[in-house]
Amino acid sequence: MEKKLLKRIEVLRRRLNKFGQTRKLIDSEVVEISQELDGLLNQYQRAVSVEQLSFW
């Protein structure tokens, strides 16, 4: 699951960088991608935190 999540994060990160260079940062598509990326990053952080806690 984490590999799939990291792949999706990377795809969105690249897409956001591309759009950020050609569009205003308040463009609705830029904001939408940014929000989706934030959600995935939060999900990944939670998954990593749970793994670290279960290690102990």
N, C-alpha and C positions, 0 to 999 in steps of 0.2 A: 504494500500500500504506500509506503513512504517513497519508494522509487517513482511510482506513478504520480504522486503528489508533487515531488520535486521536479519531475518533467513538466507538469502543467504549470508550475510556478515559473520555470525557466521560459516556457513559451510565452506566458503573459508578460513576463519582465521584458523580453525582447520586443514584444508588440507595443508595450507601453513606451519603451525607449524610442521606437520608430515613430509612433504617433506624437510623442512629446516633442520631437524635433520639427515636425511639420504642422502641428496644430497648436492652438492655445491650450494651456493647461486646464482651462475651464470648459473646453469642448466636452459635450455630453458623452462621447465615446471614450475619451481619455479618462473622464471621471468614472465611467462604468468599469473600464478595465482596471483602473486603480483600486476601486472598491472590491472587485473580484479577487485581485491579487492580494489585497489586505486580508480578505477572508481566508484565502488559502494559506497565507503565511501564519495567521493565527491558528489555523487547524494544524499545520505542521508543528508549530511551537508546542501546542498541547500534546501532540503525539510524542514528541521528543521528551517532554517533561514527564509524561506517564512512564515512558521507558526508563528514564533515569530513576524515578521513584521506585519502580518495580525491581530495579537492580539491587537496591538496598534491602 
